[in-house]
Amino acid sequence: MDSTDHPILAGLNPAQRTAVLHGDGPLLIFAGAGSGKTRVLTHRIAYLIRERGVSPWSILAVTFTNKAANGMKERIIDLVGKDEASGIWMGTFHSICARLLRIDGAQNGLNTNFNIYDDGDQMTLVKQCLKDMGLTDNKAVQPRVILSLISRAKERLITPEHWRSAFGGNPIEDIAGRVYVQYQETLFANDALDFDDLIMQAVLLLRACPDVREKYTRRFEHVMVDEYQDINDAQYQLINLLVGEHRNLCCVGDDDQSIYAWRGANVRIILAFEHDFPDARVVKLEQNYRSTPKILDAAHAVVSKNKGRKDKKLWTDREGGEGIHLHSAQDERAEALWVAERIRSSNEIHGRPFNDHAILYRTNAQSRVFEDVFLSYHIPYRVIGGLRFFERKEIKDILSYLRLAVSTRDSVALRRVVNVPARGIGATSFERLE
């Protein structure tokens, strides 16, 4: 059978086929919104296994969310079967790094039986550091800001020892640098890492231990990275350390969809791919399967103004679609009333069910006025979101008990549950316990 007639290629458009059939060497896929990038990634992996004879064990696929990783895994199982799909190293940056550190972290002095602190644990630890430094009464020192600065440092692979060379110059950054020192010391004393540490410590391990790095570069013959436009400097360094001499790196992304600069994403990384790999093949997926021409034209009119972007234009063979309307309201209540009127009219006059309508807002606080108006209009609604399962108090309490069972040195977990259920242990008693 000719490789171009392989069943795995069925239903792919010409650009998608080009990406899937790429041989060895670096590959950058510019995948616009709704262009089928997940389909291309999964079919490329399946093609490598089925047609090229690549071992699933030698494929690393990195995503940004667990949902994306699970979705890719399900599609690959459908294409190659569960047994072969299970051999692929697939997951988020954090899960991949956690796995790597639990296997080989001891070679760089890390306790591989570490706990992973979530956002709440990190905030507790920062507040404790500020308390120990006598800074809790300083209203200018916000724990969230301090934690953000520490996170930014780790995204740039800046250790506490090198803080002053990268930051400093204003009082808050100087305080953050001092907190960073105690924060890291306490983390390690508690046998814990935060999410930024997972990536940073993996990079430090691969840099410090050439034998460990060689182990993984020899294993991973093909490295796939999704959402490449959203990676930060630490993730970029990690990928470079894992890609061996074979240079079989396949990155999928879209500079037009880079919206996470506020949390460290560096869009310049995807734009510099061809500089990093001058012999790279670049494939543009420009056919959109999701939107109407009017939406695509409006989006292009806006994003085409971006300076330095990669030239591309999404198109679709779909027809029709309603135009985009912009309504400027006097205030947030007038806006909510206008939306409610439109929804009620759509329901009563045109017969559209209420669940055919959706409202997107930037922050959760903006939902309140809509909820008030919908109640007065008797419009049924459902708010999507709220606390995730692992953010619920009772779940965090149980996890803290489990963490203490694993490591009795975890002071953050102890502080959380020492009085759950109530045992009459106050702050003074706890300090004596410490």
N, C-alpha and C positions, 0 to 999 in steps of 0.2 A: 504494500500500500504506500502510495506517495505521501510524504509527511504532510503536505498541504491538504490532503483529503482525510486526515485523521479525524475521527468522530469528536475528539476534544475541541477541534476548531469549528465545529458546526455552530452556526448562528453568530459568528464573530464578523464584524465589519473589517475592511482591509487594514485600517490602522491598528485595530486590536490584534489581528493576525500577525502583523509585522512585529508587534511587541512580544507576543507569545512565542513566535518562532525565532527570536533573537538567539544567537549562539552564545559564545563566551565573551567575556569582557563587560565593561560598564554600560549600563542602560538607564536612561532617564526617560520616564513617561510623564509628560504633561497631561494630566487628566482633568478636564473641566468638570464642573458640577453635572451630575447625571449622565456621565459619558461611559459608565460601565467599568470603572477602574477595579472594583473588587472582582468582577468577572474576569478581567484580564490577569490580575495577580493569581487568582486561584487556578485559572486555566494554564497559566505559564508554569506554575508549580506542578500541576498534573502532567503537562507536556514533558517537563524535564524528567519526571519519574517514569512515565509510560513509554515515551518515544526515545529519550536520550539515555535512559538507563541510569539516571542519577539516583543514588540512594537517598531515601527520605531522611535518614539519619544525618546527612550532610547538608541539609537545607535549614537555614535560619530565617524565620519570617517575623518581623517586628511591626506591631501595630501601636496605636495610641490609646485604645480603650479595650476593655475586656469584651465588650459587646462586639466590636469589630473582629477581635481574635476568634471569638466563638462562632461568629457568622462565617468567617473564612474557613474555619475548621470543618463546619458542617458541609460547606460546598465542596471542599476537597474530599471529604469522606464519600460524598455522592459520586465523585469523579474517579477516585482510585481505590476506594474501600477503606474501612476503619483501620485495618492492620497496618497498612502502609502510611496512612495519614497520621497515626499515633507516633510514628518515628520522627516527625518534623518537630524541631524546636520552634514553637510558635507562641507568641504572647506579647504583652506590652513591654515597653522598655523596663519598667519596674519589675515585672515578674521574671523577665529574662535575667536581669541583673541579680535579683534575689536568688534565683536558682544557681547562677554562676558563683555567687559569694558563699552559698551554703556548701557548695562542692569544694571550692578552692580558696576561700577567704582566709583560712588559717595560715596559708603560706605568706600572707602579708600581715600577720598578727591579729586577725579578726576572729572573735568568737563566733563560730558558724551557727550557734544555737541562739541567734539574736531574735529579739522582738522587733516589730515594725511599728513605730509611733505614727498615729494618724494626726490630723490637723488639731483635734482637741487635745491630744497628749502633748503636742508641740507647744500649744499655747500655755498649757499648764506649766510646762518646763520653763518657758521664757518668763512667765510671771514669777515663778519661784526664783529664777536668777535675778530678776529685778528687785525682788524682795530682799534677797541676800545682800544686794549691793546698796540697799537703802534708797531705792529710786521709785518705789511704788507711789509716793506722794507727788511726784513730778508729773503734772498733767501733760507736759509737752512730750513725755516719753510714752508712746502708745505701743503696747505689746505686739499688736498686729503689724505695725510699721517695722519694729525690730525684727520680727520673724520674717517679714518680706525681704528685708535687707540681707539676712542670713541666707535665705533661699536663693536670692539673686547671686550671692557670692558662690554658693555651691554649684549653681548652674554654669558659672564661669570657672569652676574648679579652683576657686580661691580658698585656701586653708586659713585657719585663724592666724597662723604665723605670717601670712602674706597679706593680711587685711590692710595694713597701713599703706602698702604700695599700690593698692587698688582703690581704696576708699579714703575716708578721712577728709578733713576740711570743714566739717560742720559738727556741732556737738552731738546730734542724734547718731550720725555715722560712727563717731568715736565711741559712744555708749554701746551701739550695736556690736562693734568690734570686741569690746570687753565682755559683753554678754555671750558672743559667739564662742569665746574661749571656754567659759564655764558651761555653756550649753553643750558643747561637744564632749567635754570631760564628763559631764553627768550622763550623757547618752551612753558613752562607752562603759562607764561604771555600772550602768543599768543593763548592760548587754543589749543595747537597743540601737536602731538606726531609724532615721526618718526617711521619707520617700526620696528626697534629694540625695541623701547619703547612699542610697542603693546604687545610683548611677555613678556618683563621684567615687565611691569606694571601689566599684568595678573598674573604673578607668585607672585609679591608682594601683590596683592589683595588677592589671595587664601591663602597666608601665614598669612596675617594680619587679615583676617576675616574668622574664622572657620565656621561660619554659611553659608557664601557664598560657601565655599569649600564643605560643607556637602550637600548643595542644588544641586551642580553639580555631586558629586560622587554618590548621591542617584538617580539622574536622569539617568546618563550614565551607564547602566548595561554592555554595551559592547563598548570598545574603540578600534578602528582600526587605525593603523599608517602605511602609505606607505613610501617607501624610507627611512627606519629606519637607514640605514648606513650614511645618510647625516645630521642627526640632531645634533645640538650643545648642549652645557651644559644647556642653558636656556630652550630650547625645551624639553630636557630630564626631567628637574625639573617640567615643566608644565604637561607633561604626567603623571608623578608620582603623582602629586597633584590631577589629575582628575580621576585616577584609584582608585576606592574605595576598600572596603574589599572583594568584589566579585572577584577582580583581573582578570577580563575577558579582558585581554589586548592581542590583536593580532597585531604583528608587522611583516611587510614584508620588506625585504631588501637583500642586497648582499654586503658583505665586499669587494668583488673583484671589485665592481663598485663605491667604495668610492673615489671621485675625487675632493671633495670640502673642503679639509682641509684648503686651503688658505682663505676660508671665514668662518672658525670656526667649520666646521663639525668635529666630533670626532668619528672615526671608532671604537674606543675602547668601545663605548657604546653598539653597536650591539654585539660585541664579548663578552661583560660581561653580556649579557641578562640571560644566564643560571646561573650566579652567583647571579644576582638580584632575579631570580625566579628559585630556585633549582628544583621545580616540573614542570617546563615548558616542554611542548611538542615541539620538534623541527622537522620540516618537510623540506626536501630538494627537490626543484623542479629542476631537472637536465636535463629533456628532453627539447631540444631547437626546436622551430618551425620556426625559422627565418633564420638560417645560414646553410652553407654546412659543411661537416666534416672537410674539409681542413682549413676553417676559425676557427672552434672551436678548432682544434688541435693546430693551431698556437697561438691562444689566450691563451690556457691552458699552452703551453710551456713557455709563458712569465709570466702569473699571478701565476703559481705554485711556482715561486721563492720567492713570498712574504712570509715574516716571520710572523708567528702568525695567518695566515688566516685559515678560516674554511675549512676543506678538502671537496672538491666536484669537480666533473668533468662533464661538459655539454656534452651531446650526442644528436644525431639526427638520425632519420630513413630515412632522405633524402639521396639521392645518388648524385654522380657527383660533379660538381663545379670546377671552375678553381683555379689553385694555386695562391698563393700570390707572387708578384714580387716586389723586392726592387731595385730602381734605384737611384744611387748617382750622382747628378749633380755638375758641377763645381761652379755654382752660381745660383741665383734665376732666371735670364733670361734664362740660359741654361735649367733649370728645366721647365720653362714655354714653351720653344720651343719644348722640348721633349714631353711634354704632348699634345701640339697642333698637333704635327706630328702624335701621336698615335690616337687622335680623328679624324683627317682628314682621316687617313688610315682606321679607323674603319667605317667611313661614306662612303667613296668612294669605298673601296674594298669589305667590308662585308655588306654594305647596312644598317648599323645601323643608325637610326635617331640621330640627335645631342642631343635631349632631353633624350636619353638613357644614357648619360654620366653626371657624377657629380664630382665636385671638392670640397674637404673639406680643409679649412685652419684654422690655429690656431688663427690668428688675422685679423681684417678687412684690415689692411694695406697691407697684403700679396696679396690681390686680384688685386692690381693695375698693377703689371707686367703681370699677366695673361690676364687682360683686354686689355692691350696694344698689346700683342702678338695675341690674338684672333681677334682683329680688323684688324691687318695686314694680318691674314690668312682668313679673311672673315668668321669666325666661329661665328654664332649667340649665344648669351649667355644671361642669366638673373641672376643678383645678388640677392640672397634672404637675406633680412634683411633691414637695414636702420633704420630710426627713427620710433619708434612705435607711434601709434595714440596719446597717452597721452603725448608724448615727444615733439610733434610739438609745435612751438612757439605760434601759434594762439589758440591752445587748452589750453595750460598752462595759457595764458592771460585770457581766458574766465573763467577757473577754479579759477583763483585768484580773479576775480570780484565776483564770487559766494561765495568764502571763506570769502570775506569781508562782503558780505551780511549776512553771518551767524555769523561772529565774527569781529567786527570793531577793535579788538585789534591785529589782525594778521598783524604784521609789515612787515613780509616777503612778503605776498601777496600785501600789500600796496606799498612796494618798487618796486615791479615788474610792477604794472600798473598805478602808479601815473602819469606817463608821456605817457600813452598809451590810446588814441592817444596823440600826442605831445601837451603839455600845457605850455611849457616853464619853467618847474620846474626842476632846476638843483640840484646838490648834496647839495649845501649850503641851498637852499630853503627847501629841504626835511629835512635836519637836524633841521631847525627851526620848521618845522611841527611836528617833533618827540618831 
